[in-house]
Amino acid sequence: MNSKACIVLANGQIFEGKSFGASGCKIGEAVFTTGMTGYLETLTDPSYYGQIVTQTFPLIGNYGVIPHDFESSKIHVFGYIVRTPCEIPSNFRCEGTIDSFLKKNNIIGLCDIDTRALTKILREAGVMNAMLISGDGNEAKEAFKALSSPAEKEKLLEKIKAFKITKAVESVTLDADKIEESADVVFEQAAKYRAVPVTKDGLKVNDPKVAMKNGKGKKVVLWDFGAKANIRRELLKRGVSVVTMASDSTAEQILAENPDGIMLSNGPGDPQDNIGIIAELKKICEKKIPLFGICLGHQILALARGAKTAKLKYGHRGSNHPVKDLATGRVYISSQNHGYAVELDTLPEHAVLSFVNTNDGTCEGITYTDIPAFSIQFHPEASAGPLDLNFLFDEFISLINNPSYFKNYKANFKVIDSVSYFAESCGKVNNSTPVKANSNPAVKN
């Protein structure tokens, strides 16, 4: 764990530290996450595919590696940066260290750097490409040597800048499927660790018969764009049967399953890259089958309905992001992991903004009134995250049982005025263009 290592940012800045995990060189998109816990979920979340993740919390790995907490079967980050990795974890479920876990998955780790200084750069300049260099192998030696020569360093920076995350969704689809468990096992484990369904009032539903009664006999297709395992678990806890289908499935194949509802999962990359999926989703929307989109699924559904997406300056990654429910005015704390957002002034008719981020005014949820569909940018299924929004899975079950559930949905759009004011007042660190009051043509004050 003491070999020389560094991260080279696309702007030329270098942070030198020590290596842990695998050795070698790897280019990716440098991002940061503010979660204090949940590092295992972060490492195995397919949405992080292509990214070099920096943890702002200084000590990572204190409860070791716990396979049952994985969100997929392997690590999907391209690199991992922490201030201090714990070498002697303590937890009765622990089966290893972060260092050994990274080595097993051939993922480069960098430690002993000022992660908060790196985070400030990414927050102020925006996420950027970077290269991790680690160890004493030939590839690393050549990269370190290049850094000592201005001309060679410039060539290396051009290579870093040219990197682009490609084939993201197709690279991670169905990976969580490899660690699937039966509904009985899911609820047994959930009850054991009190990870049972949570109602809108914040009450835990400990009786499986009560939790599952409204979903019994219903089938949901989980359209997997890089799904976290906990999405399927939350559906199973509601009593529905779940059929997971690959990202390249056609509308015809999905409809052949005769689903009562379709879950559009999270996933990595630029949502606009998924041209084929968007085309197939348009066909499904015409059938008016209940739809629920999370994260990338939220963005893809918006694109299928005619909206546009844009890349955020530094995104939202962590478990402490406040979102406001515009129908009630209530603010919830959410877990998030995304670098793109739906542009509010592009929402089509019959698309009503339902949640907004109170930090920067970006779109966090959309409810559609012409089709039985709704979507959210955050993660209500988040393990090692807040449970405030877990009730949205129950909303999905209600929509399945009553496709007219959101037909008359309305949100108080006037609250956006205060959000816009707040976003403008924080312009120096604004994550995106501030929200414009009444920018949605489908909603009137």
C-alpha positions in Angstrom: 0.0 0.0 0.0 3.0 2.3 0.1 4.0 2.5 -3.6 4.1 5.9 -5.3 0.8 6.9 -6.9 -0.8 10.1 -8.2 -3.8 11.5 -10.1 -3.2 13.8 -13.1 -6.1 16.1 -13.8 -6.9 17.2 -17.4 -6.0 20.8 -16.4 -2.5 19.7 -15.5 -2.7 19.6 -11.8 -1.2 16.6 -10.0 -1.9 15.1 -6.6 0.8 12.7 -5.4 0.1 10.1 -2.7 0.3 6.4 -2.1 -1.2 3.5 -3.9 -3.5 0.8 -2.6 -5.5 -1.7 -4.6 -4.2 -2.5 -8.1 -1.2 -1.0 -9.9 -1.1 0.5 -13.4 -2.6 3.4 -15.2 -6.3 4.3 -15.8 -8.1 7.2 -17.4 -11.6 8.1 -16.3 -13.9 11.0 -15.3 -12.9 12.4 -11.9 -15.9 13.0 -9.6 -16.6 13.3 -5.9 -19.2 11.9 -3.5 -20.1 13.3 -0.1 -21.4 10.1 1.4 -20.1 9.4 4.9 -21.0 5.7 4.7 -22.0 3.3 1.9 -18.6 3.0 0.2 -19.4 -0.6 -0.8 -22.6 0.5 -2.5 -20.7 3.3 -4.3 -18.0 0.9 -5.5 -20.5 -1.6 -6.9 -23.0 0.9 -8.2 -23.1 0.5 -12.0 -23.9 4.2 -12.4 -20.2 5.0 -11.5 -19.0 3.1 -14.6 -16.2 5.2 -16.3 -15.5 7.4 -13.3 -12.7 7.9 -10.8 -14.5 8.5 -7.5 -13.2 10.6 -4.7 -14.7 10.1 -1.2 -14.8 13.4 0.7 -15.2 11.6 4.1 -11.6 11.0 5.3 -11.7 7.4 6.6 -13.1 4.7 4.3 -13.2 1.0 4.8 -13.8 0.8 8.6 -16.4 -1.9 8.3 -14.6 -3.8 5.6 -16.1 -5.7 2.7 -19.6 -7.1 3.1 -20.7 -8.9 -0.1 -24.4 -8.9 0.9 -24.3 -5.1 0.7 -23.1 -5.0 -2.9 -25.3 -3.3 -5.5 -23.9 -5.5 -8.3 -21.5 -8.4 -8.6 -18.3 -6.3 -9.0 -16.7 -2.9 -8.8 -17.7 -0.5 -11.6 -15.7 2.6 -10.8 -12.5 3.1 -12.9 -10.5 4.3 -9.9 -10.9 5.1 -6.2 -9.5 7.9 -4.1 -9.6 8.2 -0.3 -7.8 10.2 2.3 -7.2 7.2 4.6 -8.2 3.6 3.9 -8.8 1.5 7.0 -6.4 -1.5 7.1 -8.0 -3.2 10.1 -11.8 -3.1 9.6 -14.2 -4.1 12.4 -17.6 -5.6 11.7 -19.1 -9.0 12.4 -20.1 -9.3 8.7 -16.7 -8.2 7.3 -15.0 -10.5 4.8 -12.0 -8.5 3.8 -10.4 -5.0 3.4 -11.0 -2.4 0.8 -7.4 -2.8 -0.4 -7.9 -6.5 -1.1 -11.3 -5.8 -2.7 -9.8 -3.3 -5.1 -6.9 -5.7 -6.0 -9.4 -8.5 -6.7 -11.3 -6.3 -9.1 -8.1 -4.8 -10.6 -9.1 -1.3 -9.6 -6.4 1.3 -8.9 -6.7 3.1 -5.5 -5.0 6.4 -4.4 -4.7 7.5 -0.8 -2.8 9.9 1.4 -3.8 13.0 -0.6 -5.9 16.0 0.4 -9.2 14.8 -1.0 -11.0 17.9 0.0 -8.6 20.1 -1.9 -9.2 17.8 -4.9 -12.9 18.1 -4.4 -12.8 21.9 -4.3 -11.1 21.9 -7.7 -13.7 19.6 -9.2 -16.5 21.7 -7.6 -15.2 25.0 -8.9 -13.7 24.0 -12.3 -16.2 21.2 -12.9 -15.7 17.4 -13.2 -12.9 16.6 -15.6 -11.0 13.7 -17.0 -8.0 12.4 -15.1 -5.5 9.6 -15.0 -4.5 7.5 -12.0 -0.9 6.2 -12.0 0.1 3.7 -9.4 2.8 1.2 -8.6 6.2 0.1 -10.0 5.1 -1.6 -13.2 6.4 -0.6 -16.6 3.2 1.2 -17.6 3.3 3.3 -14.4 7.1 4.0 -14.8 6.5 5.3 -18.3 3.7 7.5 -17.2 5.7 8.9 -14.3 8.6 9.5 -16.6 6.4 11.4 -19.0 5.3 13.8 -16.2 8.9 14.9 -15.8 9.1 16.2 -19.4 7.0 19.2 -20.4 6.5 17.9 -23.9 5.7 14.4 -22.9 3.4 15.6 -20.1 1.4 17.6 -22.7 1.0 14.5 -24.8 -0.3 12.7 -21.8 -2.7 15.5 -21.0 -4.1 15.4 -24.6 -4.7 11.6 -24.2 -6.5 12.3 -20.9 -8.6 15.0 -22.4 -9.6 12.8 -25.3 -11.1 10.2 -23.1 -14.9 9.7 -23.4 -17.1 7.2 -21.6 -18.6 5.0 -24.3 -20.9 2.0 -24.3 -21.7 2.7 -20.7 -25.2 1.1 -20.3 -24.4 -2.0 -22.4 -21.3 -2.6 -20.3 -23.2 -2.8 -17.0 -26.6 -4.1 -17.9 -27.7 -7.3 -16.0 -24.7 -7.2 -13.6 -26.9 -6.9 -10.5 -28.8 -9.9 -11.9 -25.9 -12.1 -10.9 -26.5 -11.5 -7.2 -30.3 -11.9 -7.2 -32.1 -13.5 -4.3 -35.6 -14.9 -3.9 -38.4 -12.8 -2.5 -38.4 -14.8 0.8 -34.7 -14.3 1.3 -34.9 -10.6 0.5 -37.6 -10.0 3.1 -35.9 -12.2 5.7 -32.7 -10.2 5.3 -34.7 -6.9 5.3 -36.4 -7.7 8.5 -33.2 -8.9 10.1 -31.5 -5.6 9.5 -34.7 -3.4 9.7 -34.4 -2.5 6.0 -38.1 -3.0 5.5 -40.5 -0.8 3.5 -41.0 2.7 4.9 -44.3 4.6 4.5 -44.8 8.3 3.6 -45.2 9.0 7.3 -41.8 7.5 8.0 -43.1 4.3 9.6 -41.5 0.9 8.9 -43.7 -1.9 7.7 -42.4 -4.9 9.6 -45.2 -7.3 8.6 -44.4 -8.8 5.2 -48.1 -9.6 4.6 -49.0 -6.0 5.0 -46.0 -4.8 2.9 -46.8 -7.2 0.1 -50.6 -7.2 0.0 -51.1 -4.4 -2.7 -48.5 -5.9 -5.1 -49.5 -9.5 -4.9 -50.2 -11.0 -8.3 -48.6 -8.1 -10.2 -45.6 -8.4 -12.5 -43.0 -5.7 -13.1 -40.4 -5.7 -15.8 -37.1 -4.1 -14.5 -35.5 -2.6 -17.6 -31.9 -2.8 -16.6 -29.7 0.1 -17.7 -27.3 -0.7 -14.9 -29.7 -1.4 -12.1 -28.7 -1.4 -8.4 -29.7 -4.6 -6.7 -31.7 -2.7 -4.2 -34.3 -1.6 -6.7 -35.3 -5.2 -7.3 -35.3 -5.9 -3.6 -37.6 -2.9 -2.9 -40.0 -4.2 -5.6 -40.0 -7.7 -4.2 -40.8 -6.3 -0.7 -44.0 -4.9 -2.1 -45.1 -8.4 -3.3 -44.7 -8.0 -7.1 -42.8 -10.5 -9.2 -39.9 -9.0 -11.0 -38.5 -9.9 -14.5 -35.2 -8.3 -15.3 -34.5 -7.5 -18.9 -31.4 -6.3 -20.6 -30.9 -2.7 -21.9 -31.1 -3.8 -25.5 -34.5 -5.4 -25.1 -37.1 -4.2 -27.6 -40.5 -2.9 -26.8 -42.0 -6.0 -28.4 -39.9 -8.3 -26.1 -40.8 -6.3 -23.0 -44.6 -6.2 -23.9 -44.5 -9.9 -24.6 -44.0 -10.4 -20.8 -47.4 -8.8 -20.3 -46.1 -6.6 -17.4 -48.4 -4.7 -15.1 -45.7 -2.1 -14.7 -42.2 -1.3 -16.0 -39.3 0.0 -13.9 -36.7 2.1 -15.7 -33.5 1.7 -13.8 -30.5 3.9 -13.0 -27.4 3.6 -15.0 -24.2 5.3 -16.2 -23.2 7.7 -18.9 -24.9 10.5 -21.0 -28.6 9.7 -21.3 -28.6 11.1 -24.9 -26.3 8.3 -26.0 -29.1 5.8 -25.6 -30.8 6.4 -28.9 -32.1 2.8 -29.3 -33.6 2.6 -25.8 -35.3 6.0 -26.2 -36.9 4.8 -29.5 -38.2 1.6 -27.9 -39.5 3.5 -24.8 -41.5 5.8 -27.1 -43.4 2.7 -28.3 -44.0 1.5 -24.8 -45.3 4.9 -23.7 -48.0 4.6 -26.4 -49.3 1.5 -24.6 -49.9 3.4 -21.4 -48.4 0.8 -19.1 -47.5 2.2 -15.7 -43.9 3.4 -15.7 -41.5 4.4 -12.9 -38.1 5.8 -13.7 -35.1 6.3 -11.4 -32.0 8.4 -12.2 -31.0 7.5 -15.8 -34.4 6.0 -16.2 -35.9 9.4 -15.3 -33.7 11.1 -17.9 -34.4 8.6 -20.6 -38.1 8.8 -20.0 -37.9 12.6 -20.3 -36.0 12.4 -23.5 -38.6 9.9 -24.9 -41.3 12.4 -24.1 -39.5 15.3 -25.8 -37.5 17.0 -23.1 -33.8 17.7 -23.2 -31.0 16.9 -20.8 -27.7 18.7 -20.0 -24.5 17.9 -18.1 -24.2 19.5 -14.7 -21.0 21.3 -13.6 -20.1 18.8 -10.9 -23.3 16.7 -10.5 -24.9 15.3 -7.3 -23.3 12.4 -5.6 -23.8 11.6 -2.0 -26.5 10.8 0.6 -27.4 14.3 1.8 -29.1 16.1 -1.0 -32.4 18.0 -0.1 -35.3 17.8 -2.5 -38.6 19.5 -2.3 -41.9 17.8 -3.1 -43.8 20.6 -4.9 -47.2 19.1 -4.2 -46.8 19.4 -0.4 -43.9 21.7 0.1 -42.1 19.1 2.2 -38.3 18.8 1.9 -36.8 15.3 2.0 -33.1 14.2 2.2 -32.2 12.0 -0.7 -29.3 9.9 -2.0 -28.1 10.8 -5.4 -25.5 9.9 -8.1 -25.8 11.6 -11.4 -24.0 14.1 -13.6 -26.9 15.1 -15.9 -30.2 16.7 -15.4 -33.5 17.3 -17.3 -33.7 20.9 -18.5 -36.8 22.4 -16.9 -37.7 24.8 -19.7 -37.9 21.8 -22.1 -40.6 19.8 -20.3 -43.4 19.0 -22.7 -47.1 19.4 -22.2 -48.5 17.0 -19.6 -45.2 16.8 -17.8 -45.4 18.3 -14.3 -42.3 19.1 -12.3 -42.8 17.2 -9.0 -39.5 17.5 -7.1 -36.8 20.1 -7.2 -33.3 20.3 -5.7 -33.3 23.0 -3.1 -29.5 23.5 -3.4 -29.4 24.4 -7.1 -32.9 24.4 -8.4 -32.5 21.4 -10.8 -35.2 19.0 -11.8 -35.6 16.1 -9.4 -38.9 14.6 -10.5 -41.5 14.6 -13.1 -45.1 13.3 -13.1 -46.9 12.7 -16.4 -50.6 13.3 -16.6 -51.4 11.9 -20.0 -49.7 8.5 -19.4 -49.4 6.5 -16.1 -45.8 7.4 -15.5 -43.6 9.3 -13.0 -39.8 9.5 -12.5 -37.3 10.8 -10.1 -33.6 11.8 -10.3 -32.7 10.6 -6.8 -32.5 7.1 -5.3 -35.4 6.1 -3.1 -34.0 2.6 -2.8 -30.6 3.8 -1.4 -29.0 1.3 0.9 -26.7 3.1 3.4 -28.7 6.2 2.6 -31.8 8.1 3.9 -35.1 6.2 3.9 -37.3 9.4 3.5 -38.4 8.7 0.0 -38.8 4.9 0.1 -42.6 5.3 -0.1 -42.3 6.1 -3.8 -42.2 2.4 -4.5 -45.6 2.2 -2.8 -46.7 5.0 -5.2 -45.6 2.8 -8.1 -47.7 0.0 -6.8 -50.7 2.4 -6.4 -50.1 3.5 -10.0 -50.1 -0.2 -11.2 -53.4 -0.8 -9.4 -54.9 2.4 -10.7 -53.4 3.8 -13.9 -55.4 7.0 -13.4 -53.6 7.6 -10.1 -51.7 10.7 -11.4 -54.2 11.9 -14.0 -55.2 15.0 -12.0 -51.7 15.6 -10.5 -50.8 19.2 -9.8 -47.8 20.8 -8.2 -47.6 24.3 -6.7 -45.1 25.7 -9.1 -44.9 29.1 -7.3 -42.4 27.6 -4.8 -39.9 27.6 -7.6 -39.6 31.4 -7.2 -37.8 31.0 -3.9 -35.7 28.2 -5.2 -34.6 30.4 -8.2 -33.7 33.2 -5.8 -31.6 30.9 -3.7 -29.8 29.4 -6.7 -29.0 32.9 -8.1 -27.7 34.0 -4.7 -25.2 31.1 -4.8 -24.1 31.7 -8.4 -20.4 31.3 -7.6 -20.8 27.6 -7.0 -24.0 27.0 -9.0 -24.2 23.5 -10.4 -26.4 24.5 -13.3 -28.4 27.4 -14.8 -30.8 28.6 -12.1 -34.4 27.6 -12.5 -36.7 30.1 -14.1 -40.0 30.7 -12.4 -42.9 29.3 -14.4 -40.5 27.9 -17.0 -42.7 24.9 -17.6 -45.4 25.7 -20.2 -47.5 22.8 -18.9 -48.0 24.5 -15.5 -49.7 27.8 -14.7 -49.5 29.8 -11.4 
